[in-house]
Amino acid sequence: MIGKLNHVAIVVPDLDAAAAIYRDTLGADVSAPEDLPDHGVTTVFVNLPNTKIELLRPYGENSPIAKFLEKNPAGGMHHLCYEVQDILAARDQLQAAGARVLGDGKPKTGAHGKPVLFLHPKDFCGTLLELEQV
């Protein structure tokens, strides 16, 4: 069901400083910041030959990653994103297998303008998973 690893998401306290590390120190191609109010984050993508790194900081007062940053003030790995061909079929198959989809179970539009869903970390070895339809 899952396809390629689309990205690894890292929450950071200072998005500009984190982007500079990847761009200036590691020589990576780094996108401009993009605010995603529906997700409560500002994101930057580090484009690599085989995947992407998504750098995240909280956006707005009700950001779902604010508590993560409070518990991890230096930041840290937040989630893995896998590609799927049909997000609704993937959701239904996962729910039938007992996996919990976060939120109302309906896909939202993600950073790439494509439908995404998040899966409960307790169902996946303690790791928050995002599915993105490609």
VEXTI-66792 format. One record per residue: residue in three letters; x, y, z of N, C-alpha, C in turn. Coordinates in steps of 0.1 Angstrom, whole numbers, plus 5000, padded with zeros to 4 digits. Each point is the difference from the previous one (the first is absolute). Example, Ala and Ser with C-alpha at 12.3 -4.5 7.8 and 13.67 -1.06 7.14 Angstrom:
REM residues 2
ALA513249435078499150125000500950125000
SER499650114993500950115000499250115008
***
This chain:
REM residues 134
MET500849885000499250125000500950135000
ILE500950015009500850125001501150004989
GLY500350114995501050024989501250065006
LYS500650094993501350065003499850085013
LEU501250025007500150105011500050134993
ASN499050085004499850144994500950105007
HIS499949995013500950095008500149965015
VAL501050055007500149995014499850145005
ALA499150025010499750135006500850025013
ILE500650125001500750035012499550145005
VAL499550005013499650125006501250085005
VAL500150134997501150085004499650135007
PRO500850055010499650125006500250124992
ASP501050004991500450114991500049954986
LEU499050034992499949954986501150064992
ASP500350135001501050064992501449945003
ALA500349985012501349945004500149864995
ALA498949925001500049864995500250004985
ALA499350084993500150014985501450034996
ALA500650105008501450044997501049885001
ILE499849925010500949885003499949914987
TYR498849974996499949914988500550064988
ARG499750134998500450074988501550045000
ASP500550065010501350065000501149905005
THR499649915010501049915005500049874992
LEU498849954996500049874993499850024985
GLY499850124995499950024986498749954993
ALA499049995008498749954994499250114994
ASP499149964991499050084994498850025011
VAL499850125004499050035011498950094994
SER498749975002498950084995499850125009
ALA499250094995499650125008499049955011
PRO499950075011499049965010498650024995
GLU499149915004498650004996499149985013
ASP499150105002499149995011498849914996
LEU499749905009498849914997499150025012
PRO499250105000499150035012499149885003
ASP499549934990499149895003500749895008
HIS501349994999500849905008500750065012
GLY500050135001500650075011501549995000
VAL500650004988501550004999500450094988
THR501350045002500750064989501149894996
THR500149984987500949894995501050054990
VAL501149935000501150024990500449864996
PHE500149984987500549864995501450014995
VAL500849905005501349984996499949884989
ASN500450044988499849904989501349924998
LEU499949875002501149914998499849914988
PRO501049934995499949924988499049885003
ASN499949955012499149885002498850035009
THR499950125006498850035008500150155004
LYS499250045009500050145005500150005016
ILE500550105005499950035014499050125002
GLU499049995008499150115003500350065013
LEU500450125000500350085013498750075003
LEU499649995013498750055005500250095012
ARG499250115000499950085013498550035002
PRO499650025012498650035003499650134993
TYR498749994995499450124994498650025007
GLY499950115007498750035007500049955014
GLU499050045007500049975015499649855002
ASN499349944991499549865001500749904992
SER501350034998500849914992500149865007
PRO499849894992500149875006501449965003
ILE501050074995501449975004500650085011
ALA499250105005500550085011500449925012
LYS499149915004500349915012501349924997
PHE500149954988501249924997501350085002
LEU499950134996501250095002500250035015
GLU498950015007500250035015500749885006
LYS499649884996500749885006501449984995
ASN500250054988501349984993500550144995
PRO500550085009500350144997501150014988
ALA500849904999501050014989499449954987
GLY498849945000499349954988500349855000
GLY499649944989500249864998499149944989
MET500249874997499349934989498549995005
HIS499150044991498650015003499249894993
HIS500249984987499249894993500749964987
LEU499549894995500449954987498850014991
CYS500350034987498950014991500349904989
TYR499049914997500049904990499050044989
GLU500449974988499150024988499049884999
VAL498850034996499049904997499350044987
GLN499549914992499350034988498650055002
ASP499349945010498650035002499850025015
ILE500050125005500050035014498749945007
LEU498950014993498849945007500049855001
ALA500549944990500149855000501049965011
ALA501150085001501149975010499350025014
ARG499350115002499350035013499149885004
ASP499249964990499049895003500749875004
GLN501149974992500749885003500750005014
LEU500650125003500650015013499049995011
GLN498950074999499050005010499449865002
ALA499849934989499649865001501049915008
ALA501250044999501149925007500250055014
GLY499250105004500150055014500850125002
ALA500550064990500850135002499150115002
ARG500550105007499250125003500550124992
VAL499050064993500350124992499750125009
LEU500950095000499850125009499050104994
GLY499450085008499050104995498749934997
ASP499350064990498749954996500149894990
GLY501249964996500149894990499950054986
LYS499850124998499950064986501350064996
PRO500549974988501350064996499950155000
LYS501150075003500250144999501050024989
THR500050124995501050044989501450035007
GLY501049934996501350015007500950114993
ALA501350005004500950104995500249994985
HIS499849894994500249994985498750014992
GLY499050045007498750024994499349874997
LYS500449895007499449874998499449955013
PRO499049915000499349955012501049935009
VAL499950035013500849935010499149955012
LEU500549905007499449955012501149975010
PHE499750015013501049965010499549875008
LEU500949915003499749885007500650005014
HIS499249955010500450015014501449935002
PRO500950065007501349955002500049875008
LYS499049985009500049885008499749874992
ASP499550024988499749894991501249974991
PHE501150085000501149994991501350025007
CYS500249915010501450005007500450135006
GLY499050085004500350135006500350114991
THR499749984987500350104990498850054993
LEU499850135000498950074993500249984985
LEU499049954993500149984986499150094993
GLU500450064989499250084990499949924987
LEU498949994995499849954986499650114991
GLU500750004988499750104990499749934987
GLN498850044994499649944987500950074989
VAL500549914992500850054989499449974986
***
